Amino acid sequence: MPTAATEATGLDRFSLPDAGGHFGRYGGVFVPETLMTALSELGAAYEVARKDEAFQAELRHHLKEFAGRPTELYFAERLTAHCGGAKIYLKREDLLHTGAHKINNALGQALLARRMGKKRVIAETGAGQHGVATAAVCAKFGFECVVYMGAVDMERQALNVFRMRLMGAEVRGVEAGQKTLKEAINEAMRDWVTNVRGTHYILGSALGSHPYPMMVRDFHRMIGRETKEQILAREGRLPDEMIACVGGGSNAIGFFFEFLEEAGVRLVGVEAGGRGITRGDHAARFEGGKLGVLQGCKTYILQNPDGQIELTHSVSAGLDYAAIGPEHAFYRDRKRIDYAYACDDEVLETFQLCSRLEGIIPALESTHALVHGLKRAKQMRRDELLVINLSGRGDKDVNQVAKILGVKL
Ligand SMILES: *Cc1c(COP(=O)(O)O)cnc(C)c1O
């Protein structure tokens, strides 16, 4: 039966995806035949686990004890005063173990892998955040762990490579193509095809073939669930607007999901505008991207007229990817979630501003949400509420920012 909210927005968030993994015309399963069985086994195992109270209770236990949930909803008093408009709250995913929301999904999938009897885990990583989260859960549960990472990324994020190795993961450099995330995903898929029986692939965002976009979303849904409880307890009402950055889309969809049917809450995803919206200089898929298939999934993709994947750029490695999660494409068509972008120079400025005013160094990815959030706060009234998802902390980024600012460490 539709609730008042579904009548208001005309949406039923639980009806998606369909059995084939489609969010309207997006999503689905586009993989070699050798992986079809693995994906349907994974889908079946997940369907049982998600309804199993024992599984959910164990996951909640580890999320609390190992990851540090629930995370705080923090009133950013000085950023609010600085903007002079809406009251700004930050959802503090940056306080989680390993530094970002990614640990939510890594824990969920690790428990599922154990349930499926897998002994070996593989993952892809770009900046290294998902690799570090995966290495941590593999150490904790005693899985053999292999992380694929582009050779260029390994050089840029040498500290994260060392972290993963400290926690017992084998990091394999990928030398193909641009030597970054896209190539790392290709290698991980190749490994999975070969070793599928004993291996689980922990994909790091709400992307790829079904059931990943749905499963990864579900493993992040507590972000929004906690936010709803916390804002109701603090303010006695729902926020007027919520903003999150969008790489593949996992922190954003986890943050938004609980609010999709709340017609009064405006939801905005922020993509990477890079050096500006010209070909090859950004990663804003909704600014010139077209429908296509990349790495198992039909969605908006930055591609040239021949369908070749466009080069992308962002100051934040975590947002630097040519495709966006299929659920985002669906809700954009339905006009339920709006999308904006933030550019590198604004991000660098706001990175410093948030550090100086709040004593919180945000991840460059999360700073994209802050850039747009501060613009919006200035346009909103003082009695309005704005919640920004701070998906991760910026410790990993300080070397890079110092270098860009010309500071010698
Ligand atoms: C990886 C990452 C992102 C981007 O991934 P999503 O799947 O879009 O959430 C955003 N913020 C941080 C801190 C990250 O590490």
PDBQT file of the ligand as one rigid body, heavy atoms in Angstrom, charges set to zero:
ROOT
HETATM    1  C1  LIG A 501      35.442   6.565  -2.681  1.00  0.00    +0.000 C 
HETATM    2  C2  LIG A 501      34.970   7.812  -2.052  1.00  0.00    +0.000 A 
HETATM    3  C3  LIG A 501      33.900   8.558  -2.598  1.00  0.00    +0.000 A 
HETATM    4  C4  LIG A 501      33.242   8.212  -3.908  1.00  0.00    +0.000 C 
HETATM    5  O1  LIG A 501      32.565   7.008  -3.940  1.00  0.00    +0.000 OA
HETATM    6  P1  LIG A 501      30.980   6.899  -3.889  1.00  0.00    +0.000 P 
HETATM    7  O2  LIG A 501      30.725   5.476  -4.229  1.00  0.00    +0.000 OA
HETATM    8  O3  LIG A 501      30.422   7.850  -4.888  1.00  0.00    +0.000 OA
HETATM    9  O4  LIG A 501      30.565   7.249  -2.520  1.00  0.00    +0.000 OA
HETATM   10  C5  LIG A 501      33.456   9.672  -1.913  1.00  0.00    +0.000 A 
HETATM   11  N1  LIG A 501      34.040  10.065  -0.758  1.00  0.00    +0.000 NA
HETATM   12  C6  LIG A 501      35.073   9.388  -0.214  1.00  0.00    +0.000 A 
HETATM   13  C7  LIG A 501      35.670   9.896   1.051  1.00  0.00    +0.000 C 
HETATM   14  C8  LIG A 501      35.584   8.243  -0.840  1.00  0.00    +0.000 A 
HETATM   15  O5  LIG A 501      36.611   7.600  -0.293  1.00  0.00    +0.000 OA
ENDROOT
TORSDOF 0
